[in-house]
Amino acid sequence: MKNEVMIVWSTDNRETAENMVLLYALNAKLKGWFDEVTLLIWGASQKLLVEDTYFQTKIKEISDAGVRVVACKKCSESLGIKGSLEACSVELFYTGVLLSDWAKSGKPLLTF
């Protein structure tokens, strides 16, 4: 059985994003703390991502390391950034069911 974690990144705080969310997601995968790591970009974090090339580069690095990077389509539509977010090469879909099923499963869920 795989050990998996989902990290929900919803804050637009740069320091938290850089020094907690993205750093942990990358290390959790590279250091083998979890077999599967999913990063869910939700809410205000989406705007930070599309407006800042530093975070776009970090997301590519994390994705290239094997972290599954997904984003909430509804959030992107509400923020008017769907096209910009699609250009960041993340999986974009309505994530309510994914998050709800994950929470019910008892698998680790970290939120920032």
DSSP file (Angstrom, degrees, kcal/mol; ACC not computed):
  #  RESIDUE AA STRUCTURE BP1 BP2  ACC     N-H-->O    O-->H-N    N-H-->O    O-->H-N    TCO  KAPPA ALPHA  PHI   PSI    X-CA   Y-CA   Z-CA
    1    1 A M              0   0    0      0, 0.0     2,-0.1     0, 0.0     0, 0.0   0.000 360.0 360.0 360.0 131.7    0.0    0.0    0.0
    2    2 A K        -     0   0    0     33,-0.0     2,-0.6     1,-0.0    32,-0.0  -0.455 360.0-134.2 -73.0 144.3    1.3    3.4   -1.0
    3    3 A N        -     0   0    0     -2,-0.1    33,-1.7   104,-0.0    32,-1.7  -0.916  34.4-178.0-101.7 127.9    1.7    6.0    1.7
    4    4 A E  E     -a   36   0A   0     -2,-0.6     2,-0.3    31,-0.2    33,-0.2  -0.860  18.0-168.4-128.2 153.0    0.3    9.3    0.4
    5    5 A V  E     -a   37   0A   0     31,-1.8    33,-2.4    -2,-0.3     2,-0.5  -0.996   9.3-152.7-138.5 144.8   -0.2   12.9    1.5
    6    6 A M  E     -ab  38 109A   0    102,-1.8   104,-2.9    -2,-0.3     2,-0.5  -0.975   8.2-161.1-115.3 133.6   -2.1   15.8    0.1
    7    7 A I  E     -ab  39 110A   0     31,-3.1    33,-3.2    -2,-0.5     2,-0.7  -0.965   5.9-154.7-113.2 121.3   -1.0   19.3    0.7
    8    8 A V  E     -ab  40 111A   0    102,-3.5   104,-2.7    -2,-0.5     2,-0.7  -0.872   7.1-166.0 -99.6 114.8   -3.6   22.0    0.3
    9    9 A W  E     +a   41   0A   0     31,-3.1    33,-2.9    -2,-0.7    36,-0.2  -0.886  30.2 142.6-102.3 108.6   -2.0   25.4   -0.6
   10   10 A S        +     0   0    0     -2,-0.7    34,-0.6    31,-0.2    35,-0.5   0.505  38.8  97.1-123.1  -9.8   -4.5   28.2   -0.2
   11   11 A T        -     0   0    0    101,-0.2    37,-0.1    33,-0.2    31,-0.1  -0.530  55.2-154.9 -85.3 149.2   -2.6   31.1    1.3
   12   12 A D        +     0   0    0     -2,-0.2     2,-0.6    36,-0.1    -1,-0.1   0.219  56.9 124.6-100.6  13.4   -1.2   33.9   -0.7
   13   13 A N     >  -     0   0    0      1,-0.2     4,-2.5     2,-0.0     5,-0.2  -0.643  53.3-152.9 -75.1 117.2    1.5   34.6    1.9
   14   14 A R  H  > S+     0   0    0     -2,-0.6     4,-3.0     1,-0.2     5,-0.3   0.901  90.5  50.6 -59.2 -45.8    4.8   34.4    0.1
   15   15 A E  H  > S+     0   0    0      1,-0.2     4,-2.8     2,-0.2     5,-0.3   0.912 113.0  45.4 -64.0 -42.7    6.9   33.3    3.1
   16   16 A T  H  >>S+     0   0    0      2,-0.2     5,-2.1     1,-0.2     4,-1.7   0.923 114.6  49.3 -65.1 -43.4    4.5   30.4    4.0
   17   17 A A  I  <>S+     0   0    0     -4,-2.5     5,-2.8     3,-0.2     6,-0.4   0.933 119.8  36.0 -60.9 -47.0    4.3   29.3    0.3
   18   18 A E  I  <>S+     0   0    0     -4,-3.0     5,-0.5    -5,-0.2    -2,-0.2   0.927 126.3  34.0 -74.6 -46.2    8.1   29.3   -0.2
   19   19 A N  I  <5S+     0   0    0     -4,-2.8    -3,-0.2    -5,-0.3    -2,-0.2   0.551 133.7  16.8 -95.2  -8.7    9.3   28.1    3.2
   20   20 A M  I  X5S+     0   0    0     -4,-1.7     4,-2.4    -5,-0.3     5,-0.3   0.639 124.4  37.5-120.9 -66.8    6.6   25.7    4.2
   21   21 A V  I  ><S+     0   0    0     -5,-2.1     4,-2.4     1,-0.2     5,-0.2   0.961 124.6  31.3 -61.7 -61.6    4.3   24.6    1.4
   22   22 A L  I  ><S+     0   0    0     -5,-2.8     4,-2.2     1,-0.2     5,-0.2   0.875 120.3  51.7 -71.7 -37.1    6.6   24.2   -1.6
   23   23 A L  H  ><S+     0   0    0     -5,-0.5     4,-2.4    -6,-0.4     5,-0.2   0.928 113.6  44.5 -63.4 -45.2    9.7   23.2    0.4
   24   24 A Y  H  X S+     0   0    0     -4,-2.4     4,-3.0     2,-0.2     5,-0.2   0.919 111.4  52.9 -66.8 -42.9    7.8   20.5    2.2
   25   25 A A  H  X S+     0   0    0     -4,-2.4     4,-1.3    -5,-0.3    -2,-0.2   0.932 113.1  44.3 -58.1 -46.1    6.1   19.2   -0.9
   26   26 A L  H  X S+     0   0    0     -4,-2.2     4,-2.9     1,-0.2     3,-0.3   0.948 117.0  44.0 -64.7 -49.4    9.4   18.9   -2.7
   27   27 A N  H  X S+     0   0    0     -4,-2.4     4,-2.6     1,-0.2     6,-0.5   0.855 106.1  60.8 -68.0 -34.4   11.3   17.3    0.2
   28   28 A A  H  <>S+     0   0    0     -4,-3.0     6,-1.8    -5,-0.2     5,-0.9   0.874 115.5  35.6 -59.0 -35.7    8.4   14.9    1.0
   29   29 A K  H ><5S+     0   0    0     -4,-1.3     3,-1.0    -3,-0.3    -2,-0.2   0.944 120.2  44.9 -80.8 -53.2    8.8   13.4   -2.5
   30   30 A L  H 3<5S+     0   0    0     -4,-2.9    -3,-0.2     1,-0.3    -2,-0.2   0.851 117.6  43.8 -63.6 -36.2   12.6   13.7   -2.9
   31   31 A K  T 3<5S-     0   0    0     -4,-2.6    -1,-0.3    -5,-0.2    -2,-0.1   0.438 110.8-119.0 -91.5   0.5   13.5   12.3    0.5
   32   32 A G  T < 5 +     0   0    0     -3,-1.0    -3,-0.2     2,-0.2    -4,-0.1   0.732  67.5 140.2  73.3  22.3   10.9    9.5    0.3
   33   33 A W  S   <S+     0   0    0     -5,-0.9     2,-0.3    -6,-0.5    -4,-0.2   0.844  81.4  16.5 -64.7 -31.1    8.8   10.7    3.3
   34   34 A F        -     0   0    0     -6,-1.8    -2,-0.2     1,-0.1    -1,-0.2  -0.987  68.4-141.2-137.4 146.8    5.8    9.8    1.2
   35   35 A D  S    S+     0   0    0    -32,-1.7     2,-0.4    -2,-0.3   -31,-0.2   0.904  95.0  29.1 -70.6 -42.2    5.5    7.6   -1.9
   36   36 A E  E     -a    4   0A   0    -33,-1.7   -31,-1.8    -4,-0.1     2,-0.4  -0.977  68.1-173.4-124.9 131.2    2.9    9.9   -3.4
   37   37 A V  E     -a    5   0A   0     -2,-0.4    31,-2.6    29,-0.4     2,-0.5  -0.991   2.2-170.1-125.3 127.2    2.6   13.6   -2.8
   38   38 A T  E     -ac   6  68A   0    -33,-2.4   -31,-3.1    -2,-0.4     2,-0.6  -0.975   6.2-160.0-117.3 128.5   -0.3   15.7   -4.2
   39   39 A L  E     -ac   7  69A   0     29,-3.2    31,-2.8    -2,-0.5     2,-0.6  -0.943   6.2-162.0-108.2 116.8   -0.2   19.5   -4.0
   40   40 A L  E     -ac   8  70A   0    -33,-3.2   -31,-3.1    -2,-0.6     2,-0.7  -0.887   5.4-154.4-101.0 116.9   -3.7   21.1   -4.4
   41   41 A I  E     +ac   9  71A   0     29,-3.0    31,-1.8    -2,-0.6     2,-0.4  -0.827  26.6 171.1 -94.0 116.7   -3.5   24.8   -5.3
   42   42 A W    >   -     0   0    0    -33,-2.9     3,-1.0    -2,-0.7     2,-0.1  -0.982  39.3 -29.1-135.6 133.6   -6.7   26.3   -4.0
   43   43 A G  T >> S+     0   0    0     -2,-0.4     3,-1.9     1,-0.2     4,-0.6  -0.365 121.8   9.5  71.0-134.9   -8.0   29.9   -3.7
   44   44 A A  H 3> S+     0   0    0    -34,-0.6     4,-1.6     1,-0.3     3,-0.4   0.738 118.5  68.8 -59.0 -27.7   -5.7   32.8   -3.2
   45   45 A S  H <> S+     0   0    0     -3,-1.0     4,-2.4   -35,-0.5    -1,-0.3   0.823  91.6  62.4 -61.5 -30.0   -2.5   30.7   -3.8
   46   46 A Q  H <> S+     0   0    0     -3,-1.9     4,-2.4     1,-0.2    -1,-0.2   0.912 102.6  48.6 -62.4 -41.8   -3.6   30.4   -7.5
   47   47 A K  H  X S+     0   0    0     -4,-0.6     4,-1.5    -3,-0.4    -1,-0.2   0.915 110.1  51.4 -65.9 -42.5   -3.4   34.2   -7.9
   48   48 A L  H  X S+     0   0    0     -4,-1.6     4,-0.8     1,-0.2     7,-0.2   0.919 110.6  50.6 -58.5 -43.9    0.1   34.3   -6.3
   49   49 A L  H >< S+     0   0    0     -4,-2.4     3,-0.9     1,-0.2     7,-0.3   0.937 111.6  44.3 -61.1 -49.5    1.2   31.5   -8.7
   50   50 A V  H 3< S+     0   0    0     -4,-2.4    -1,-0.2     1,-0.2    -2,-0.2   0.729 116.1  48.1 -73.2 -19.0    0.0   33.1  -11.9
   51   51 A E  H 3< S+     0   0    0     -4,-1.5     2,-0.5    -5,-0.2    -1,-0.2   0.509 106.3  60.5 -96.1  -5.2    1.4   36.5  -11.0
   52   52 A D    <X  -     0   0    0     -3,-0.9     4,-1.6    -4,-0.8     3,-0.4  -0.945  57.7-162.1-133.8 113.6    4.9   35.5   -9.9
   53   53 A T  H  > S+     0   0    0     -2,-0.5     4,-2.4     1,-0.2     5,-0.2   0.786  91.6  64.8 -65.0 -27.2    7.4   33.7  -12.1
   54   54 A Y  H  > S+     0   0    0      1,-0.2     4,-2.1     2,-0.2    -1,-0.2   0.950 106.1  42.9 -58.6 -47.8    9.4   32.5   -9.1
   55   55 A F  H  > S+     0   0    0     -3,-0.4     4,-2.4    -7,-0.2    -1,-0.2   0.836 110.3  56.3 -69.9 -31.9    6.5   30.4   -8.0
   56   56 A Q  H  X S+     0   0    0     -4,-1.6     4,-1.9    -7,-0.3    -1,-0.2   0.917 108.9  47.4 -62.9 -42.3    5.9   29.2  -11.5
   57   57 A T  H  X S+     0   0    0     -4,-2.4     4,-2.2     2,-0.2    -2,-0.2   0.904 111.8  50.3 -64.2 -42.3    9.5   28.0  -11.7
   58   58 A K  H  X S+     0   0    0     -4,-2.1     4,-2.7     2,-0.2    -2,-0.2   0.890 108.1  52.5 -64.3 -39.8    9.1   26.2   -8.3
   59   59 A I  H  X S+     0   0    0     -4,-2.4     4,-2.6     2,-0.2    -1,-0.2   0.903 109.4  49.7 -63.4 -40.4    5.9   24.5   -9.4
   60   60 A K  H  X S+     0   0    0     -4,-1.9     4,-2.9     2,-0.2    -2,-0.2   0.924 111.2  49.4 -63.1 -43.6    7.7   23.2  -12.5
   61   61 A E  H  X S+     0   0    0     -4,-2.2     4,-1.3     2,-0.2    -2,-0.2   0.922 112.8  46.8 -60.8 -45.0   10.5   21.9  -10.3
   62   62 A I  H  <>S+     0   0    0     -4,-2.7     5,-2.0     2,-0.2     4,-0.4   0.915 113.6  48.1 -64.1 -44.0    8.1   20.2   -7.9
   63   63 A S  H ><5S+     0   0    0     -4,-2.6     3,-1.6     1,-0.2    -2,-0.2   0.918 109.3  52.8 -62.9 -44.3    6.2   18.6  -10.7
   64   64 A D  H 3<5S+     0   0    0     -4,-2.9    -1,-0.2     1,-0.3    -2,-0.2   0.774 103.1  59.4 -62.7 -26.1    9.4   17.4  -12.4
   65   65 A A  T 3<5S-     0   0    0     -4,-1.3    -1,-0.3    -3,-0.2    -2,-0.2   0.575 128.8 -95.5 -79.4  -9.6   10.4   15.8   -9.1
   66   66 A G  T < 5S+     0   0    0     -3,-1.6     2,-0.4    -4,-0.4   -29,-0.4   0.487  76.8 140.4 110.7   4.3    7.2   13.7   -9.2
   67   67 A V      < -     0   0    0     -5,-2.0     2,-0.6   -31,-0.1    -1,-0.3  -0.661  53.8-126.1 -78.3 132.2    4.7   15.6   -7.1
   68   68 A R  E     -c   38   0A   0    -31,-2.6   -29,-3.2    -2,-0.4     2,-0.6  -0.702  26.9-161.1 -77.8 121.4    1.2   15.6   -8.6
   69   69 A V  E     +c   39   0A   0     -2,-0.6    22,-2.4   -31,-0.2     2,-0.3  -0.930  16.8 168.0-112.8 117.8    0.2   19.3   -8.9
   70   70 A V  E     -cd  40  91A   0    -31,-2.8   -29,-3.0    -2,-0.6     2,-0.3  -0.868  14.7-160.5-126.1 158.3   -3.5   20.0   -9.2
   71   71 A A  E     -cd  41  92A   0     20,-2.9    22,-2.0    -2,-0.3     2,-0.5  -0.989  28.2-104.6-141.6 150.4   -5.6   23.2   -9.0
   72   72 A C  E  >  - d   0  93A   0    -31,-1.8     4,-1.9    -2,-0.3    22,-0.2  -0.615  21.0-159.2 -77.7 118.7   -9.3   23.9   -8.4
   73   73 A K  H  > S+     0   0    0     20,-2.1     4,-2.3    -2,-0.5     5,-0.2   0.882  91.5  55.5 -64.1 -40.2  -11.0   24.9  -11.7
   74   74 A K  H  > S+     0   0    0      1,-0.2     4,-2.7     2,-0.2    -1,-0.2   0.918 107.3  49.5 -61.1 -44.5  -13.8   26.7   -9.8
   75   75 A C  H  > S+     0   0    0      1,-0.2     4,-2.3     2,-0.2    -1,-0.2   0.930 111.1  49.6 -59.3 -45.3  -11.4   28.9   -7.9
   76   76 A S  H  X>S+     0   0    0     -4,-1.9     5,-2.6     1,-0.2     6,-0.7   0.871 111.8  48.4 -64.4 -36.4   -9.6   29.8  -11.1
   77   77 A E  H ><5S+     0   0    0     -4,-2.3     3,-0.7     3,-0.2    -1,-0.2   0.918 111.3  49.7 -67.7 -43.3  -12.9   30.7  -12.8
   78   78 A S  H 3<5S+     0   0    0     -4,-2.7    -2,-0.2     1,-0.2    -1,-0.2   0.858 114.0  45.5 -63.8 -35.6  -14.0   32.8   -9.8
   79   79 A L  H 3<5S-     0   0    0     -4,-2.3    -1,-0.2    -5,-0.2    -2,-0.2   0.537 110.1-123.3 -85.0  -7.1  -10.7   34.7   -9.8
   80   80 A G  T <<5S+     0   0    0     -3,-0.7    -3,-0.2    -4,-0.6    -4,-0.1   0.821  83.6 107.0  70.2  31.9  -10.7   35.2  -13.6
   81   81 A I     >< +     0   0    0     -5,-2.6     4,-2.8    -6,-0.2     5,-0.3   0.136  28.6 120.1-127.1  19.4   -7.4   33.4  -14.0
   82   82 A K  H  > S+     0   0    0     -6,-0.7     4,-2.5     1,-0.2     5,-0.2   0.919  80.2  45.7 -54.6 -49.9   -8.3   30.1  -15.6
   83   83 A G  H  > S+     0   0    0      1,-0.2     4,-1.5     2,-0.2    -1,-0.2   0.906 113.8  49.0 -62.0 -42.3   -6.3   30.6  -18.8
   84   84 A S  H  4 S+     0   0    0      1,-0.2     4,-0.4     2,-0.2    -1,-0.2   0.880 111.8  49.2 -64.8 -38.2   -3.2   31.9  -16.9
   85   85 A L  H ><>S+     0   0    0     -4,-2.8     3,-1.5     1,-0.2     5,-0.6   0.894 106.2  55.8 -70.0 -39.3   -3.4   28.9  -14.5
   86   86 A E  H ><5S+     0   0    0     -4,-2.5     3,-1.5     1,-0.3    -1,-0.2   0.857 100.8  60.4 -59.0 -34.0   -3.6   26.5  -17.4
   87   87 A A  T 3<5S+     0   0    0     -4,-1.5    -1,-0.3     1,-0.3    -2,-0.2   0.657  91.6  68.4 -68.9 -14.7   -0.4   28.0  -18.7
   88   88 A C  T < 5S-     0   0    0     -3,-1.5    -1,-0.3    -4,-0.4    -2,-0.2   0.379 109.7-120.9 -85.8   4.3    1.3   26.9  -15.5
   89   89 A S  T < 5 +     0   0    0     -3,-1.5     2,-0.3     1,-0.2   -20,-0.1   0.877  62.9 139.9  60.0  43.9    1.0   23.3  -16.5
   90   90 A V      < -     0   0    0     -5,-0.6     2,-0.5    -4,-0.1   -20,-0.2  -0.815  64.0 -99.1-108.3 156.7   -1.0   22.1  -13.5
   91   91 A E  E     -d   70   0A   0    -22,-2.4   -20,-2.9    -2,-0.3     2,-0.6  -0.657  44.2-161.5 -72.4 121.3   -3.9   19.6  -13.7
   92   92 A L  E     +d   71   0A   0     -2,-0.5     2,-0.3   -22,-0.2   -20,-0.2  -0.931  30.6 121.2-115.0 117.6   -7.0   21.9  -13.6
   93   93 A F  E    S-d   72   0A   0    -22,-2.0   -20,-2.1    -2,-0.6     2,-0.5  -0.965  71.3 -71.0-160.4 169.4  -10.4   20.4  -12.6
   94   94 A Y        -     0   0    0     -2,-0.3     4,-0.3   -22,-0.2     3,-0.3  -0.606  48.5-172.2 -70.6 118.1  -13.2   20.8  -10.1
   95   95 A T     >  +     0   0    0     -2,-0.5     4,-2.7     1,-0.2     5,-0.3   0.347  52.6 101.5-103.7   5.1  -11.5   19.4   -7.0
   96   96 A G  H  > S+     0   0    0      1,-0.2     4,-2.4     2,-0.2     5,-0.2   0.901  87.9  44.5 -57.5 -43.8  -14.3   19.3   -4.4
   97   97 A V  H  > S+     0   0    0     -3,-0.3     4,-3.0     2,-0.2     5,-0.3   0.921 112.6  52.2 -68.6 -43.3  -14.8   15.5   -4.8
   98   98 A L  H  > S+     0   0    0     -4,-0.3     4,-2.2     1,-0.2    -2,-0.2   0.945 114.1  42.7 -56.1 -50.3  -11.0   14.8   -4.7
   99   99 A L  H  X S+     0   0    0     -4,-2.7     4,-2.4     2,-0.2    -1,-0.2   0.904 115.6  48.7 -66.3 -42.1  -10.6   16.8   -1.5
  100  100 A S  H  X S+     0   0    0     -4,-2.4     4,-2.2    -5,-0.3    -2,-0.2   0.929 112.7  47.0 -64.4 -46.0  -13.7   15.3    0.2
  101  101 A D  H  X S+     0   0    0     -4,-3.0     4,-1.5     2,-0.2    -1,-0.2   0.897 112.3  51.3 -62.9 -39.6  -12.8   11.7   -0.7
  102  102 A W  H  X>S+     0   0    0     -4,-2.2     5,-0.7    -5,-0.3     4,-0.7   0.942 109.8  49.0 -61.9 -47.9   -9.3   12.3    0.5
  103  103 A A  H ><5S+     0   0    0     -4,-2.4     3,-0.7     1,-0.2    -1,-0.2   0.882 112.1  48.6 -60.2 -40.3  -10.5   13.7    3.8
  104  104 A K  H 3<5S+     0   0    0     -4,-2.2    -1,-0.2     1,-0.2    -2,-0.2   0.767 101.8  65.3 -70.2 -26.0  -12.9   10.8    4.3
  105  105 A S  H 3<5S-     0   0    0     -4,-1.5    -1,-0.2    -3,-0.4    -2,-0.2   0.715 102.3-127.4 -72.8 -20.6  -10.1    8.3    3.5
  106  106 A G  T <<5 +     0   0    0     -4,-0.7    -3,-0.1    -3,-0.7     3,-0.1   0.447  60.1 142.1  85.8  -0.8   -8.1    9.2    6.6
  107  107 A K      < -     0   0    0     -5,-0.7    -1,-0.3     1,-0.1  -102,-0.1  -0.401  65.9 -79.1 -69.9 152.6   -5.0    9.7    4.5
  108  108 A P        -     0   0    0      0, 0.0  -102,-1.8     0, 0.0     2,-0.4  -0.233  49.1-174.0 -58.1 138.2   -2.8   12.7    5.7
  109  109 A L  E     -b    6   0A   0   -104,-0.2     2,-0.4    -3,-0.1  -102,-0.2  -0.970   2.9-169.5-137.2 116.1   -4.0   16.1    4.7
  110  110 A L  E     -b    7   0A   0   -104,-2.9  -102,-3.5    -2,-0.4     2,-0.4  -0.891   5.9-162.1-108.3 137.3   -1.9   19.2    5.4
  111  111 A T  E      b    8   0A   0     -2,-0.4  -102,-0.2  -104,-0.2  -104,-0.0  -0.966 360.0 360.0-125.3 137.5   -3.4   22.7    4.9
  112  112 A F              0   0    0   -104,-2.7  -103,-0.2    -2,-0.4  -101,-0.2   0.267 360.0 360.0-135.6 360.0   -1.6   26.0    4.5
